[in-house]
């Protein structure tokens, strides 16, 4: 995607009308980009969040909550960096949704383990998410 076509709506993530050609099937993975570094960082934080949260008494350890928020906020950051720098990659197009799913799944695991929400509600959420993954 050319930087000239970067509009305000596209920059903030509201305009998703086009797909960067670098992300299409058959393109090289290009793992060494700034947005991919953020993606790898997010991927590394998910198991740390699980250890902190599941190791706490009630799943609400401050460090785990802050880490969960950082993982969520950095999801927006990697997309913003890709749009700002024009560093789109096939690996990023594969890595970002994978980390997003692991992030949501880790939250569901902690919530289920400590019964922070009714389990029937979590079962519906998990079923809906897994249905959309198919």
HUJO-V347584 format. One line per field, one symbol per residue. burial: + if it has 24 or more other ideal C-beta (glycine too) atoms within 12 Angstrom, else -. A space follows every 50 residues. Layout:
BEGIN
burial: ???
END
This chain:
BEGIN
burial: +--------+---------+-++------+--+++++++-+++-++--++ -++-----+----+--++-++--++-+++-+++-+++++++++-++--++ -++++++++++----------+------------
END
